[in-house]
Amino acid sequence: MVADETENPRKTKPRAFKTIIYRLVSLFYVMGALSADIILKHDDPTLASAIATGASSANVSPYKISMNNI
C-alpha cells in the first residue's frame, strides 16, 4: 500500500480506509450513469412512449431499458 510509505502511517491508513467506501460508491454511480447514457439513445421508442404516456414503474427506468437493449 502507498499508505505504508508515508511519514505517519498510523494516521494515514485509517483515513484512507474510511474514504474507500465513498470512492467505490461514487465510481459505481458514475460508471452506471455513463453506461446507461452510452447504451440508451435519446430517441429510444420505449423511453419516448413511457415519457409520452407518463408511465412510472421500474419497467420504464432508463437503466432497465438500456439493459434490455444490450
PyMOL Python script that loads the backbone (N, CA, C, O; Angstrom):
from pymol import cmd

cmd.read_pdbstr("""\
ATOM      1  N   MET A   1       0.825  -1.191   0.000  1.00  0.00           N
ATOM      2  CA  MET A   1       0.000   0.000   0.000  1.00  0.00           C
ATOM      3  C   MET A   1       0.861   1.242   0.000  1.00  0.00           C
ATOM      4  O   MET A   1       1.976   1.249   0.520  1.00  0.00           O
ATOM      5  N   VAL A   2       0.340   2.258  -0.574  1.00  0.00           N
ATOM      6  CA  VAL A   2       1.040   3.528  -0.594  1.00  0.00           C
ATOM      7  C   VAL A   2       1.076   4.144   0.798  1.00  0.00           C
ATOM      8  O   VAL A   2       2.025   4.851   1.138  1.00  0.00           O
ATOM      9  N   ALA A   3       0.052   3.883   1.608  1.00  0.00           N
ATOM     10  CA  ALA A   3      -0.002   4.470   2.941  1.00  0.00           C
ATOM     11  C   ALA A   3       1.135   3.977   3.826  1.00  0.00           C
ATOM     12  O   ALA A   3       1.505   4.664   4.778  1.00  0.00           O
ATOM     13  N   ASP A   4       1.702   2.801   3.539  1.00  0.00           N
ATOM     14  CA  ASP A   4       2.829   2.295   4.326  1.00  0.00           C
ATOM     15  C   ASP A   4       4.095   3.110   4.092  1.00  0.00           C
ATOM     16  O   ASP A   4       5.000   3.107   4.927  1.00  0.00           O
ATOM     17  N   GLU A   5       4.163   3.789   2.989  1.00  0.00           N
ATOM     18  CA  GLU A   5       5.365   4.552   2.670  1.00  0.00           C
ATOM     19  C   GLU A   5       5.278   6.003   3.137  1.00  0.00           C
ATOM     20  O   GLU A   5       6.184   6.790   2.861  1.00  0.00           O
ATOM     21  N   THR A   6       4.231   6.364   3.822  1.00  0.00           N
ATOM     22  CA  THR A   6       4.094   7.734   4.291  1.00  0.00           C
ATOM     23  C   THR A   6       4.866   7.945   5.575  1.00  0.00           C
ATOM     24  O   THR A   6       5.357   6.995   6.186  1.00  0.00           O
ATOM     25  N   GLU A   7       4.966   9.195   5.975  1.00  0.00           N
ATOM     26  CA  GLU A   7       5.703   9.503   7.200  1.00  0.00           C
ATOM     27  C   GLU A   7       4.964   9.027   8.448  1.00  0.00           C
ATOM     28  O   GLU A   7       5.593   8.577   9.406  1.00  0.00           O
ATOM     29  N   ASN A   8       3.639   9.122   8.442  1.00  0.00           N
ATOM     30  CA  ASN A   8       2.859   8.751   9.611  1.00  0.00           C
ATOM     31  C   ASN A   8       1.741   7.775   9.192  1.00  0.00           C
ATOM     32  O   ASN A   8       0.594   8.190   9.028  1.00  0.00           O
ATOM     33  N   PRO A   9       2.072   6.477   9.019  1.00  0.00           N
ATOM     34  CA  PRO A   9       1.060   5.534   8.539  1.00  0.00           C
ATOM     35  C   PRO A   9      -0.079   5.298   9.536  1.00  0.00           C
ATOM     36  O   PRO A   9      -1.180   4.934   9.124  1.00  0.00           O
ATOM     37  N   ARG A  10       0.155   5.494  10.814  1.00  0.00           N
ATOM     38  CA  ARG A  10      -0.925   5.294  11.793  1.00  0.00           C
ATOM     39  C   ARG A  10      -2.036   6.319  11.614  1.00  0.00           C
ATOM     40  O   ARG A  10      -3.189   6.055  11.956  1.00  0.00           O
ATOM     41  N   LYS A  11      -1.706   7.446  11.098  1.00  0.00           N
ATOM     42  CA  LYS A  11      -2.711   8.482  10.859  1.00  0.00           C
ATOM     43  C   LYS A  11      -3.291   8.380   9.437  1.00  0.00           C
ATOM     44  O   LYS A  11      -4.474   8.646   9.224  1.00  0.00           O
ATOM     45  N   THR A  12      -2.467   8.002   8.493  1.00  0.00           N
ATOM     46  CA  THR A  12      -2.871   7.988   7.093  1.00  0.00           C
ATOM     47  C   THR A  12      -3.723   6.783   6.741  1.00  0.00           C
ATOM     48  O   THR A  12      -4.704   6.923   6.010  1.00  0.00           O
ATOM     49  N   LYS A  13      -3.379   5.602   7.239  1.00  0.00           N
ATOM     50  CA  LYS A  13      -4.114   4.381   6.897  1.00  0.00           C
ATOM     51  C   LYS A  13      -5.589   4.428   7.288  1.00  0.00           C
ATOM     52  O   LYS A  13      -6.434   4.135   6.442  1.00  0.00           O
ATOM     53  N   PRO A  14      -5.941   4.778   8.519  1.00  0.00           N
ATOM     54  CA  PRO A  14      -7.362   4.814   8.859  1.00  0.00           C
ATOM     55  C   PRO A  14      -8.162   5.786   7.999  1.00  0.00           C
ATOM     56  O   PRO A  14      -9.302   5.506   7.629  1.00  0.00           O
ATOM     57  N   ARG A  15      -7.566   6.914   7.688  1.00  0.00           N
ATOM     58  CA  ARG A  15      -8.257   7.880   6.841  1.00  0.00           C
ATOM     59  C   ARG A  15      -8.435   7.335   5.425  1.00  0.00           C
ATOM     60  O   ARG A  15      -9.464   7.581   4.795  1.00  0.00           O
ATOM     61  N   ALA A  16      -7.458   6.609   4.925  1.00  0.00           N
ATOM     62  CA  ALA A  16      -7.556   6.015   3.586  1.00  0.00           C
ATOM     63  C   ALA A  16      -8.624   4.932   3.562  1.00  0.00           C
ATOM     64  O   ALA A  16      -9.378   4.834   2.594  1.00  0.00           O
ATOM     65  N   PHE A  17      -8.702   4.126   4.600  1.00  0.00           N
ATOM     66  CA  PHE A  17      -9.701   3.060   4.646  1.00  0.00           C
ATOM     67  C   PHE A  17     -11.119   3.618   4.795  1.00  0.00           C
ATOM     68  O   PHE A  17     -12.072   3.018   4.297  1.00  0.00           O
ATOM     69  N   LYS A  18     -11.266   4.743   5.465  1.00  0.00           N
ATOM     70  CA  LYS A  18     -12.590   5.343   5.629  1.00  0.00           C
ATOM     71  C   LYS A  18     -13.106   5.922   4.320  1.00  0.00           C
ATOM     72  O   LYS A  18     -14.315   5.947   4.093  1.00  0.00           O
ATOM     73  N   THR A  19     -12.222   6.382   3.468  1.00  0.00           N
ATOM     74  CA  THR A  19     -12.659   7.006   2.219  1.00  0.00           C
ATOM     75  C   THR A  19     -12.864   6.011   1.084  1.00  0.00           C
ATOM     76  O   THR A  19     -13.401   6.388   0.042  1.00  0.00           O
ATOM     77  N   ILE A  20     -12.457   4.762   1.247  1.00  0.00           N
ATOM     78  CA  ILE A  20     -12.595   3.795   0.157  1.00  0.00           C
ATOM     79  C   ILE A  20     -14.061   3.518  -0.166  1.00  0.00           C
ATOM     80  O   ILE A  20     -14.393   3.281  -1.328  1.00  0.00           O
ATOM     81  N   ILE A  21     -14.931   3.540   0.816  1.00  0.00           N
ATOM     82  CA  ILE A  21     -16.359   3.312   0.570  1.00  0.00           C
ATOM     83  C   ILE A  21     -16.912   4.407  -0.336  1.00  0.00           C
ATOM     84  O   ILE A  21     -17.635   4.122  -1.291  1.00  0.00           O
ATOM     85  N   TYR A  22     -16.573   5.656  -0.037  1.00  0.00           N
ATOM     86  CA  TYR A  22     -17.059   6.759  -0.849  1.00  0.00           C
ATOM     87  C   TYR A  22     -16.512   6.688  -2.270  1.00  0.00           C
ATOM     88  O   TYR A  22     -17.211   7.018  -3.228  1.00  0.00           O
ATOM     89  N   ARG A  23     -15.276   6.263  -2.398  1.00  0.00           N
ATOM     90  CA  ARG A  23     -14.685   6.150  -3.727  1.00  0.00           C
ATOM     91  C   ARG A  23     -15.375   5.061  -4.534  1.00  0.00           C
ATOM     92  O   ARG A  23     -15.677   5.268  -5.709  1.00  0.00           O
ATOM     93  N   LEU A  24     -15.629   3.914  -3.936  1.00  0.00           N
ATOM     94  CA  LEU A  24     -16.281   2.828  -4.655  1.00  0.00           C
ATOM     95  C   LEU A  24     -17.715   3.167  -5.033  1.00  0.00           C
ATOM     96  O   LEU A  24     -18.140   2.895  -6.156  1.00  0.00           O
ATOM     97  N   VAL A  25     -18.462   3.756  -4.111  1.00  0.00           N
ATOM     98  CA  VAL A  25     -19.852   4.111  -4.388  1.00  0.00           C
ATOM     99  C   VAL A  25     -19.925   5.138  -5.502  1.00  0.00           C
ATOM    100  O   VAL A  25     -20.741   5.011  -6.416  1.00  0.00           O
ATOM    101  N   SER A  26     -19.086   6.145  -5.433  1.00  0.00           N
ATOM    102  CA  SER A  26     -19.114   7.168  -6.476  1.00  0.00           C
ATOM    103  C   SER A  26     -18.663   6.598  -7.817  1.00  0.00           C
ATOM    104  O   SER A  26     -19.184   6.998  -8.859  1.00  0.00           O
ATOM    105  N   LEU A  27     -17.711   5.676  -7.811  1.00  0.00           N
ATOM    106  CA  LEU A  27     -17.261   5.060  -9.051  1.00  0.00           C
ATOM    107  C   LEU A  27     -18.383   4.255  -9.687  1.00  0.00           C
ATOM    108  O   LEU A  27     -18.618   4.369 -10.890  1.00  0.00           O
ATOM    109  N   PHE A  28     -19.086   3.437  -8.892  1.00  0.00           N
ATOM    110  CA  PHE A  28     -20.180   2.645  -9.439  1.00  0.00           C
ATOM    111  C   PHE A  28     -21.323   3.536  -9.920  1.00  0.00           C
ATOM    112  O   PHE A  28     -21.950   3.238 -10.936  1.00  0.00           O
ATOM    113  N   TYR A  29     -21.598   4.606  -9.216  1.00  0.00           N
ATOM    114  CA  TYR A  29     -22.665   5.511  -9.622  1.00  0.00           C
ATOM    115  C   TYR A  29     -22.328   6.189 -10.947  1.00  0.00           C
ATOM    116  O   TYR A  29     -23.154   6.232 -11.858  1.00  0.00           O
ATOM    117  N   VAL A  30     -21.133   6.708 -11.045  1.00  0.00           N
ATOM    118  CA  VAL A  30     -20.723   7.411 -12.258  1.00  0.00           C
ATOM    119  C   VAL A  30     -20.635   6.444 -13.435  1.00  0.00           C
ATOM    120  O   VAL A  30     -21.101   6.760 -14.529  1.00  0.00           O
ATOM    121  N   MET A  31     -20.048   5.282 -13.222  1.00  0.00           N
ATOM    122  CA  MET A  31     -19.931   4.313 -14.316  1.00  0.00           C
ATOM    123  C   MET A  31     -21.307   3.792 -14.735  1.00  0.00           C
ATOM    124  O   MET A  31     -21.543   3.573 -15.923  1.00  0.00           O
ATOM    125  N   GLY A  32     -22.206   3.594 -13.793  1.00  0.00           N
ATOM    126  CA  GLY A  32     -23.549   3.155 -14.136  1.00  0.00           C
ATOM    127  C   GLY A  32     -24.305   4.192 -14.933  1.00  0.00           C
ATOM    128  O   GLY A  32     -24.996   3.861 -15.897  1.00  0.00           O
ATOM    129  N   ALA A  33     -24.178   5.439 -14.540  1.00  0.00           N
ATOM    130  CA  ALA A  33     -24.840   6.514 -15.274  1.00  0.00           C
ATOM    131  C   ALA A  33     -24.247   6.674 -16.670  1.00  0.00           C
ATOM    132  O   ALA A  33     -24.981   6.890 -17.634  1.00  0.00           O
ATOM    133  N   LEU A  34     -22.941   6.572 -16.784  1.00  0.00           N
ATOM    134  CA  LEU A  34     -22.305   6.686 -18.092  1.00  0.00           C
ATOM    135  C   LEU A  34     -22.674   5.522 -19.002  1.00  0.00           C
ATOM    136  O   LEU A  34     -22.931   5.722 -20.189  1.00  0.00           O
ATOM    137  N   SER A  35     -22.704   4.308 -18.458  1.00  0.00           N
ATOM    138  CA  SER A  35     -23.036   3.159 -19.298  1.00  0.00           C
ATOM    139  C   SER A  35     -24.480   3.222 -19.772  1.00  0.00           C
ATOM    140  O   SER A  35     -24.758   2.888 -20.924  1.00  0.00           O
ATOM    141  N   ALA A  36     -25.400   3.639 -18.921  1.00  0.00           N
ATOM    142  CA  ALA A  36     -26.795   3.792 -19.344  1.00  0.00           C
ATOM    143  C   ALA A  36     -26.911   4.901 -20.377  1.00  0.00           C
ATOM    144  O   ALA A  36     -27.694   4.787 -21.320  1.00  0.00           O
ATOM    145  N   ASP A  37     -26.153   5.959 -20.215  1.00  0.00           N
ATOM    146  CA  ASP A  37     -26.194   7.074 -21.150  1.00  0.00           C
ATOM    147  C   ASP A  37     -25.614   6.682 -22.504  1.00  0.00           C
ATOM    148  O   ASP A  37     -26.111   7.133 -23.536  1.00  0.00           O
ATOM    149  N   ILE A  38     -24.594   5.867 -22.522  1.00  0.00           N
ATOM    150  CA  ILE A  38     -23.974   5.454 -23.770  1.00  0.00           C
ATOM    151  C   ILE A  38     -24.860   4.455 -24.516  1.00  0.00           C
ATOM    152  O   ILE A  38     -24.967   4.524 -25.740  1.00  0.00           O
ATOM    153  N   ILE A  39     -25.488   3.538 -23.801  1.00  0.00           N
ATOM    154  CA  ILE A  39     -26.277   2.481 -24.427  1.00  0.00           C
ATOM    155  C   ILE A  39     -27.646   2.990 -24.883  1.00  0.00           C
ATOM    156  O   ILE A  39     -28.130   2.588 -25.940  1.00  0.00           O
ATOM    157  N   LEU A  40     -28.262   3.852 -24.114  1.00  0.00           N
ATOM    158  CA  LEU A  40     -29.628   4.303 -24.387  1.00  0.00           C
ATOM    159  C   LEU A  40     -29.612   5.534 -25.292  1.00  0.00           C
ATOM    160  O   LEU A  40     -29.064   6.575 -24.931  1.00  0.00           O
ATOM    161  N   LYS A  41     -30.218   5.401 -26.463  1.00  0.00           N
ATOM    162  CA  LYS A  41     -30.281   6.533 -27.381  1.00  0.00           C
ATOM    163  C   LYS A  41     -31.324   7.537 -26.893  1.00  0.00           C
ATOM    164  O   LYS A  41     -32.255   7.173 -26.176  1.00  0.00           O
ATOM    165  N   HIS A  42     -31.166   8.777 -27.276  1.00  0.00           N
ATOM    166  CA  HIS A  42     -32.096   9.820 -26.833  1.00  0.00           C
ATOM    167  C   HIS A  42     -33.477   9.655 -27.450  1.00  0.00           C
ATOM    168  O   HIS A  42     -34.458  10.165 -26.908  1.00  0.00           O
ATOM    169  N   ASP A  43     -33.569   8.956 -28.568  1.00  0.00           N
ATOM    170  CA  ASP A  43     -34.868   8.771 -29.222  1.00  0.00           C
ATOM    171  C   ASP A  43     -35.326   7.310 -29.187  1.00  0.00           C
ATOM    172  O   ASP A  43     -35.987   6.835 -30.111  1.00  0.00           O
ATOM    173  N   ASP A  44     -34.971   6.615 -28.122  1.00  0.00           N
ATOM    174  CA  ASP A  44     -35.386   5.219 -27.962  1.00  0.00           C
ATOM    175  C   ASP A  44     -36.915   5.147 -27.912  1.00  0.00           C
ATOM    176  O   ASP A  44     -37.530   5.903 -27.161  1.00  0.00           O
ATOM    177  N   PRO A  45     -37.544   4.261 -28.689  1.00  0.00           N
ATOM    178  CA  PRO A  45     -39.006   4.217 -28.727  1.00  0.00           C
ATOM    179  C   PRO A  45     -39.642   3.841 -27.393  1.00  0.00           C
ATOM    180  O   PRO A  45     -40.705   4.359 -27.050  1.00  0.00           O
ATOM    181  N   THR A  46     -39.017   2.958 -26.645  1.00  0.00           N
ATOM    182  CA  THR A  46     -39.569   2.567 -25.343  1.00  0.00           C
ATOM    183  C   THR A  46     -39.555   3.739 -24.379  1.00  0.00           C
ATOM    184  O   THR A  46     -40.537   3.983 -23.678  1.00  0.00           O
ATOM    185  N   LEU A  47     -38.462   4.453 -24.342  1.00  0.00           N
ATOM    186  CA  LEU A  47     -38.340   5.601 -23.453  1.00  0.00           C
ATOM    187  C   LEU A  47     -39.274   6.733 -23.892  1.00  0.00           C
ATOM    188  O   LEU A  47     -39.893   7.392 -23.057  1.00  0.00           O
ATOM    189  N   ALA A  48     -39.371   6.953 -25.207  1.00  0.00           N
ATOM    190  CA  ALA A  48     -40.240   8.015 -25.715  1.00  0.00           C
ATOM    191  C   ALA A  48     -41.708   7.734 -25.405  1.00  0.00           C
ATOM    192  O   ALA A  48     -42.449   8.644 -25.032  1.00  0.00           O
ATOM    193  N   SER A  49     -42.132   6.477 -25.555  1.00  0.00           N
ATOM    194  CA  SER A  49     -43.528   6.144 -25.247  1.00  0.00           C
ATOM    195  C   SER A  49     -43.804   6.215 -23.752  1.00  0.00           C
ATOM    196  O   SER A  49     -44.904   6.589 -23.344  1.00  0.00           O
ATOM    197  N   ALA A  50     -42.820   5.862 -22.930  1.00  0.00           N
ATOM    198  CA  ALA A  50     -43.001   5.953 -21.481  1.00  0.00           C
ATOM    199  C   ALA A  50     -43.136   7.401 -21.038  1.00  0.00           C
ATOM    200  O   ALA A  50     -43.933   7.713 -20.153  1.00  0.00           O
ATOM    201  N   ILE A  51     -42.356   8.287 -21.654  1.00  0.00           N
ATOM    202  CA  ILE A  51     -42.442   9.706 -21.313  1.00  0.00           C
ATOM    203  C   ILE A  51     -43.766  10.285 -21.799  1.00  0.00           C
ATOM    204  O   ILE A  51     -44.390  11.089 -21.107  1.00  0.00           O
ATOM    205  N   ALA A  52     -44.197   9.870 -23.001  1.00  0.00           N
ATOM    206  CA  ALA A  52     -45.433  10.406 -23.575  1.00  0.00           C
ATOM    207  C   ALA A  52     -46.662   9.987 -22.779  1.00  0.00           C
ATOM    208  O   ALA A  52     -47.603  10.767 -22.627  1.00  0.00           O
ATOM    209  N   THR A  53     -46.654   8.747 -22.268  1.00  0.00           N
ATOM    210  CA  THR A  53     -47.814   8.264 -21.514  1.00  0.00           C
ATOM    211  C   THR A  53     -47.729   8.608 -20.036  1.00  0.00           C
ATOM    212  O   THR A  53     -48.714   8.462 -19.312  1.00  0.00           O
ATOM    213  N   GLY A  54     -46.589   9.055 -19.584  1.00  0.00           N
ATOM    214  CA  GLY A  54     -46.429   9.383 -18.173  1.00  0.00           C
ATOM    215  C   GLY A  54     -46.305   8.150 -17.289  1.00  0.00           C
ATOM    216  O   GLY A  54     -46.658   8.188 -16.111  1.00  0.00           O
ATOM    217  N   ALA A  55     -45.806   7.061 -17.857  1.00  0.00           N
ATOM    218  CA  ALA A  55     -45.656   5.819 -17.096  1.00  0.00           C
ATOM    219  C   ALA A  55     -44.599   5.991 -16.012  1.00  0.00           C
ATOM    220  O   ALA A  55     -43.592   6.673 -16.200  1.00  0.00           O
ATOM    221  N   SER A  56     -44.853   5.360 -14.886  1.00  0.00           N
ATOM    222  CA  SER A  56     -43.886   5.438 -13.790  1.00  0.00           C
ATOM    223  C   SER A  56     -43.803   4.089 -13.089  1.00  0.00           C
ATOM    224  O   SER A  56     -44.545   3.807 -12.148  1.00  0.00           O
ATOM    225  N   SER A  57     -42.899   3.283 -13.563  1.00  0.00           N
ATOM    226  CA  SER A  57     -42.643   1.997 -12.914  1.00  0.00           C
ATOM    227  C   SER A  57     -41.198   1.614 -13.201  1.00  0.00           C
ATOM    228  O   SER A  57     -40.487   2.319 -13.916  1.00  0.00           O
ATOM    229  N   ALA A  58     -40.783   0.515 -12.649  1.00  0.00           N
ATOM    230  CA  ALA A  58     -39.405   0.069 -12.847  1.00  0.00           C
ATOM    231  C   ALA A  58     -39.156  -0.380 -14.283  1.00  0.00           C
ATOM    232  O   ALA A  58     -38.014  -0.384 -14.742  1.00  0.00           O
ATOM    233  N   ASN A  59     -40.210  -0.756 -14.990  1.00  0.00           N
ATOM    234  CA  ASN A  59     -40.043  -1.224 -16.368  1.00  0.00           C
ATOM    235  C   ASN A  59     -39.688  -0.106 -17.343  1.00  0.00           C
ATOM    236  O   ASN A  59     -39.164  -0.383 -18.422  1.00  0.00           O
ATOM    237  N   VAL A  60     -39.952   1.121 -16.998  1.00  0.00           N
ATOM    238  CA  VAL A  60     -39.631   2.240 -17.884  1.00  0.00           C
ATOM    239  C   VAL A  60     -38.442   3.050 -17.376  1.00  0.00           C
ATOM    240  O   VAL A  60     -38.219   4.174 -17.826  1.00  0.00           O
ATOM    241  N   SER A  61     -37.692   2.496 -16.457  1.00  0.00           N
ATOM    242  CA  SER A  61     -36.491   3.145 -15.964  1.00  0.00           C
ATOM    243  C   SER A  61     -35.434   3.164 -17.071  1.00  0.00           C
ATOM    244  O   SER A  61     -35.296   2.180 -17.797  1.00  0.00           O
ATOM    245  N   PRO A  62     -34.687   4.259 -17.216  1.00  0.00           N
ATOM    246  CA  PRO A  62     -33.639   4.296 -18.244  1.00  0.00           C
ATOM    247  C   PRO A  62     -32.604   3.190 -18.069  1.00  0.00           C
ATOM    248  O   PRO A  62     -32.086   2.667 -19.055  1.00  0.00           O
ATOM    249  N   TYR A  63     -32.298   2.827 -16.820  1.00  0.00           N
ATOM    250  CA  TYR A  63     -31.349   1.740 -16.590  1.00  0.00           C
ATOM    251  C   TYR A  63     -31.909   0.414 -17.094  1.00  0.00           C
ATOM    252  O   TYR A  63     -31.191  -0.362 -17.724  1.00  0.00           O
ATOM    253  N   LYS A  64     -33.166   0.154 -16.826  1.00  0.00           N
ATOM    254  CA  LYS A  64     -33.803  -1.088 -17.262  1.00  0.00           C
ATOM    255  C   LYS A  64     -33.896  -1.149 -18.782  1.00  0.00           C
ATOM    256  O   LYS A  64     -33.625  -2.190 -19.380  1.00  0.00           O
ATOM    257  N   ILE A  65     -34.275  -0.050 -19.400  1.00  0.00           N
ATOM    258  CA  ILE A  65     -34.375  -0.012 -20.860  1.00  0.00           C
ATOM    259  C   ILE A  65     -32.997  -0.222 -21.495  1.00  0.00           C
ATOM    260  O   ILE A  65     -32.872  -0.953 -22.478  1.00  0.00           O
ATOM    261  N   SER A  66     -31.979   0.407 -20.945  1.00  0.00           N
ATOM    262  CA  SER A  66     -30.639   0.234 -21.513  1.00  0.00           C
ATOM    263  C   SER A  66     -30.125  -1.194 -21.343  1.00  0.00           C
ATOM    264  O   SER A  66     -29.435  -1.708 -22.223  1.00  0.00           O
ATOM    265  N   MET A  67     -30.451  -1.837 -20.227  1.00  0.00           N
ATOM    266  CA  MET A  67     -30.026  -3.222 -20.045  1.00  0.00           C
ATOM    267  C   MET A  67     -30.801  -4.162 -20.973  1.00  0.00           C
ATOM    268  O   MET A  67     -30.265  -5.187 -21.394  1.00  0.00           O
ATOM    269  N   ASN A  68     -32.038  -3.831 -21.290  1.00  0.00           N
ATOM    270  CA  ASN A  68     -32.788  -4.629 -22.260  1.00  0.00           C
ATOM    271  C   ASN A  68     -32.249  -4.436 -23.672  1.00  0.00           C
ATOM    272  O   ASN A  68     -32.373  -5.334 -24.505  1.00  0.00           O
ATOM    273  N   ASN A  69     -31.658  -3.291 -23.950  1.00  0.00           N
ATOM    274  CA  ASN A  69     -31.107  -3.012 -25.277  1.00  0.00           C
ATOM    275  C   ASN A  69     -29.773  -3.698 -25.525  1.00  0.00           C
ATOM    276  O   ASN A  69     -29.318  -3.759 -26.667  1.00  0.00           O
ATOM    277  N   ILE A  70     -29.150  -4.205 -24.499  1.00  0.00           N
ATOM    278  CA  ILE A  70     -27.825  -4.839 -24.669  1.00  0.00           C
ATOM    279  C   ILE A  70     -27.955  -6.112 -25.456  1.00  0.00           C
ATOM    280  O   ILE A  70     -26.957  -6.789 -25.704  1.00  0.00           O
TER     281      ILE A  70
END
""", "prot")
cmd.dss("prot")
cmd.show_as("cartoon", "prot")
cmd.util.cbc("prot")
cmd.orient("prot")
